[in-house]
Each structure stands twice: as C-alpha cells, then as structure tokens.
Amino acid sequence: MLVLSRQRDETIMIGDGIEITVVDIRGDKVRLGINAPRTVQVHRKEVYEAIQRENAASANVQVKDLGSLQRNLTPRSKSA
C-alpha cells in the first residue's frame, strides 16, 4: 500500500484521468473530492462490497427458479 500525506486542497493523481483532492479535514474525518472519467465507477468500499454480493447472489440462479420466470414471460391469450 502506498501511503501519501496531503493537506487540504492538495491533490493526488491516479494515472492520467483520476484526481483525488483533500477537500476538508475535521477531526478524524477527511473529505475527498474525486474527479474520474464516467467510465470509472467510484464507490465507498462498503457500497462496492454490497454491489459485489448482490451480483454474486443474482448470478446464483437455481434451476427451480427458471420455471416461475418462464411462466412470467409466456404471453397469455386474451379473453374474448
């Protein structure tokens, strides 16, 4: 892990397109501003981990689940 010291309003560059700026420091909290291309997703770690868990859970489809999916996708005839 690379550890860098920065003061308020100082910036760290990651590659050519990601800037991380120290916006504010209050006690033991640091506020960061992040400029990144729209193609780069930026999340707090706990949000990122929740997304990963949800993706893994949705990829774990059981064969028994497919029957109800098929029933919901099958067009129903209209009653006259």
mmCIF file of the C-alpha atoms, coordinates in Angstrom:
data_MODEL
# 
_entry.id   MODEL 
# 
loop_
_atom_site.group_PDB 
_atom_site.id 
_atom_site.type_symbol 
_atom_site.label_atom_id 
_atom_site.label_alt_id 
_atom_site.label_comp_id 
_atom_site.label_asym_id 
_atom_site.label_entity_id 
_atom_site.label_seq_id 
_atom_site.pdbx_PDB_ins_code 
_atom_site.Cartn_x 
_atom_site.Cartn_y 
_atom_site.Cartn_z 
_atom_site.occupancy 
_atom_site.B_iso_or_equiv 
_atom_site.pdbx_formal_charge 
_atom_site.auth_seq_id 
_atom_site.auth_comp_id 
_atom_site.auth_asym_id 
_atom_site.auth_atom_id 
_atom_site.pdbx_PDB_model_num 
ATOM 1  C CA . MET A 1 1  ? 0.000   0.000   0.000   1.00 0.00 ? 1  MET A CA 1 
ATOM 2  C CA . LEU A 1 2  ? 1.281   3.419   -0.929  1.00 0.00 ? 2  LEU A CA 1 
ATOM 3  C CA . VAL A 1 3  ? 0.751   5.995   1.811   1.00 0.00 ? 3  VAL A CA 1 
ATOM 4  C CA . LEU A 1 4  ? 0.857   9.684   0.861   1.00 0.00 ? 4  LEU A CA 1 
ATOM 5  C CA . SER A 1 5  ? 0.475   12.776  3.013   1.00 0.00 ? 5  SER A CA 1 
ATOM 6  C CA . ARG A 1 6  ? -1.638  15.615  1.676   1.00 0.00 ? 6  ARG A CA 1 
ATOM 7  C CA . GLN A 1 7  ? -3.005  18.813  3.150   1.00 0.00 ? 7  GLN A CA 1 
ATOM 8  C CA . ARG A 1 8  ? -6.316  20.475  2.389   1.00 0.00 ? 8  ARG A CA 1 
ATOM 9  C CA . ASP A 1 9  ? -6.704  21.474  -1.284  1.00 0.00 ? 9  ASP A CA 1 
ATOM 10 C CA . GLU A 1 10 ? -3.818  19.222  -2.357  1.00 0.00 ? 10 GLU A CA 1 
ATOM 11 C CA . THR A 1 11 ? -4.383  16.564  -5.000  1.00 0.00 ? 11 THR A CA 1 
ATOM 12 C CA . ILE A 1 12 ? -3.210  13.065  -5.815  1.00 0.00 ? 12 ILE A CA 1 
ATOM 13 C CA . MET A 1 13 ? -3.275  11.820  -9.407  1.00 0.00 ? 13 MET A CA 1 
ATOM 14 C CA . ILE A 1 14 ? -4.010  8.208   -10.313 1.00 0.00 ? 14 ILE A CA 1 
ATOM 15 C CA . GLY A 1 15 ? -2.995  7.622   -13.884 1.00 0.00 ? 15 GLY A CA 1 
ATOM 16 C CA . ASP A 1 16 ? -3.858  10.410  -16.303 1.00 0.00 ? 16 ASP A CA 1 
ATOM 17 C CA . GLY A 1 17 ? -7.543  10.738  -15.546 1.00 0.00 ? 17 GLY A CA 1 
ATOM 18 C CA . ILE A 1 18 ? -8.287  10.389  -11.833 1.00 0.00 ? 18 ILE A CA 1 
ATOM 19 C CA . GLU A 1 19 ? -7.761  13.230  -9.375  1.00 0.00 ? 19 GLU A CA 1 
ATOM 20 C CA . ILE A 1 20 ? -8.318  12.888  -5.644  1.00 0.00 ? 20 ILE A CA 1 
ATOM 21 C CA . THR A 1 21 ? -8.339  16.181  -3.748  1.00 0.00 ? 21 THR A CA 1 
ATOM 22 C CA . VAL A 1 22 ? -8.449  16.673  0.014   1.00 0.00 ? 22 VAL A CA 1 
ATOM 23 C CA . VAL A 1 23 ? -11.477 18.950  0.389   1.00 0.00 ? 23 VAL A CA 1 
ATOM 24 C CA . ASP A 1 24 ? -11.726 19.204  4.154   1.00 0.00 ? 24 ASP A CA 1 
ATOM 25 C CA . ILE A 1 25 ? -10.287 17.762  7.362   1.00 0.00 ? 25 ILE A CA 1 
ATOM 26 C CA . ARG A 1 26 ? -12.384 17.752  10.543  1.00 0.00 ? 26 ARG A CA 1 
ATOM 27 C CA . GLY A 1 27 ? -11.026 15.840  13.493  1.00 0.00 ? 27 GLY A CA 1 
ATOM 28 C CA . ASP A 1 28 ? -10.538 12.253  12.373  1.00 0.00 ? 28 ASP A CA 1 
ATOM 29 C CA . LYS A 1 29 ? -12.598 12.644  9.154   1.00 0.00 ? 29 LYS A CA 1 
ATOM 30 C CA . VAL A 1 30 ? -11.184 13.575  5.781   1.00 0.00 ? 30 VAL A CA 1 
ATOM 31 C CA . ARG A 1 31 ? -13.450 14.673  2.925   1.00 0.00 ? 31 ARG A CA 1 
ATOM 32 C CA . LEU A 1 32 ? -12.167 13.777  -0.521  1.00 0.00 ? 32 LEU A CA 1 
ATOM 33 C CA . GLY A 1 33 ? -13.231 15.102  -3.896  1.00 0.00 ? 33 GLY A CA 1 
ATOM 34 C CA . ILE A 1 34 ? -12.802 12.677  -6.782  1.00 0.00 ? 34 ILE A CA 1 
ATOM 35 C CA . ASN A 1 35 ? -12.684 13.588  -10.461 1.00 0.00 ? 35 ASN A CA 1 
ATOM 36 C CA . ALA A 1 36 ? -12.755 10.495  -12.658 1.00 0.00 ? 36 ALA A CA 1 
ATOM 37 C CA . PRO A 1 37 ? -13.982 9.630   -16.145 1.00 0.00 ? 37 PRO A CA 1 
ATOM 38 C CA . ARG A 1 38 ? -17.606 8.496   -16.274 1.00 0.00 ? 38 ARG A CA 1 
ATOM 39 C CA . THR A 1 39 ? -16.372 5.066   -17.367 1.00 0.00 ? 39 THR A CA 1 
ATOM 40 C CA . VAL A 1 40 ? -14.731 4.588   -13.946 1.00 0.00 ? 40 VAL A CA 1 
ATOM 41 C CA . GLN A 1 41 ? -17.063 3.610   -11.138 1.00 0.00 ? 41 GLN A CA 1 
ATOM 42 C CA . VAL A 1 42 ? -16.264 5.204   -7.773  1.00 0.00 ? 42 VAL A CA 1 
ATOM 43 C CA . HIS A 1 43 ? -17.841 3.790   -4.614  1.00 0.00 ? 43 HIS A CA 1 
ATOM 44 C CA . ARG A 1 44 ? -17.144 3.700   -0.903  1.00 0.00 ? 44 ARG A CA 1 
ATOM 45 C CA . LYS A 1 45 ? -15.739 0.260   -0.106  1.00 0.00 ? 45 LYS A CA 1 
ATOM 46 C CA . GLU A 1 46 ? -18.818 -0.894  1.831   1.00 0.00 ? 46 GLU A CA 1 
ATOM 47 C CA . VAL A 1 47 ? -21.058 0.053   -1.118  1.00 0.00 ? 47 VAL A CA 1 
ATOM 48 C CA . TYR A 1 48 ? -18.721 -1.713  -3.557  1.00 0.00 ? 48 TYR A CA 1 
ATOM 49 C CA . GLU A 1 49 ? -18.790 -4.882  -1.419  1.00 0.00 ? 49 GLU A CA 1 
ATOM 50 C CA . ALA A 1 50 ? -22.607 -4.780  -1.243  1.00 0.00 ? 50 ALA A CA 1 
ATOM 51 C CA . ILE A 1 51 ? -22.788 -4.491  -5.043  1.00 0.00 ? 51 ILE A CA 1 
ATOM 52 C CA . GLN A 1 52 ? -20.429 -7.460  -5.385  1.00 0.00 ? 52 GLN A CA 1 
ATOM 53 C CA . ARG A 1 53 ? -22.580 -9.548  -3.001  1.00 0.00 ? 53 ARG A CA 1 
ATOM 54 C CA . GLU A 1 54 ? -25.758 -8.649  -4.907  1.00 0.00 ? 54 GLU A CA 1 
ATOM 55 C CA . ASN A 1 55 ? -24.123 -9.512  -8.243  1.00 0.00 ? 55 ASN A CA 1 
ATOM 56 C CA . ALA A 1 56 ? -22.928 -12.864 -6.899  1.00 0.00 ? 56 ALA A CA 1 
ATOM 57 C CA . ALA A 1 57 ? -26.381 -13.632 -5.474  1.00 0.00 ? 57 ALA A CA 1 
ATOM 58 C CA . SER A 1 58 ? -28.138 -12.774 -8.741  1.00 0.00 ? 58 SER A CA 1 
ATOM 59 C CA . ALA A 1 59 ? -25.678 -14.948 -10.677 1.00 0.00 ? 59 ALA A CA 1 
ATOM 60 C CA . ASN A 1 60 ? -26.556 -17.890 -8.419  1.00 0.00 ? 60 ASN A CA 1 
ATOM 61 C CA . VAL A 1 61 ? -29.846 -18.792 -10.117 1.00 0.00 ? 61 VAL A CA 1 
ATOM 62 C CA . GLN A 1 62 ? -31.282 -22.192 -9.305  1.00 0.00 ? 62 GLN A CA 1 
ATOM 63 C CA . VAL A 1 63 ? -32.975 -24.353 -11.960 1.00 0.00 ? 63 VAL A CA 1 
ATOM 64 C CA . LYS A 1 64 ? -36.206 -24.320 -9.893  1.00 0.00 ? 64 LYS A CA 1 
ATOM 65 C CA . ASP A 1 65 ? -36.278 -20.513 -10.254 1.00 0.00 ? 65 ASP A CA 1 
ATOM 66 C CA . LEU A 1 66 ? -36.441 -20.750 -14.047 1.00 0.00 ? 66 LEU A CA 1 
ATOM 67 C CA . GLY A 1 67 ? -39.950 -22.269 -14.051 1.00 0.00 ? 67 GLY A CA 1 
ATOM 68 C CA . SER A 1 68 ? -41.517 -19.210 -12.470 1.00 0.00 ? 68 SER A CA 1 
ATOM 69 C CA . LEU A 1 69 ? -39.512 -16.992 -14.796 1.00 0.00 ? 69 LEU A CA 1 
ATOM 70 C CA . GLN A 1 70 ? -40.867 -18.859 -17.805 1.00 0.00 ? 70 GLN A CA 1 
ATOM 71 C CA . ARG A 1 71 ? -44.455 -18.548 -16.513 1.00 0.00 ? 71 ARG A CA 1 
ATOM 72 C CA . ASN A 1 72 ? -43.987 -14.785 -16.139 1.00 0.00 ? 72 ASN A CA 1 
ATOM 73 C CA . LEU A 1 73 ? -42.543 -14.391 -19.638 1.00 0.00 ? 73 LEU A CA 1 
ATOM 74 C CA . THR A 1 74 ? -45.031 -16.581 -21.534 1.00 0.00 ? 74 THR A CA 1 
ATOM 75 C CA . PRO A 1 75 ? -47.630 -14.432 -23.318 1.00 0.00 ? 75 PRO A CA 1 
ATOM 76 C CA . ARG A 1 76 ? -51.163 -15.105 -22.131 1.00 0.00 ? 76 ARG A CA 1 
ATOM 77 C CA . SER A 1 77 ? -54.067 -15.295 -24.509 1.00 0.00 ? 77 SER A CA 1 
ATOM 78 C CA . LYS A 1 78 ? -56.644 -12.541 -24.206 1.00 0.00 ? 78 LYS A CA 1 
ATOM 79 C CA . SER A 1 79 ? -60.117 -13.489 -23.069 1.00 0.00 ? 79 SER A CA 1 
ATOM 80 C CA . ALA A 1 80 ? -62.850 -12.555 -25.521 1.00 0.00 ? 80 ALA A CA 1 
# 
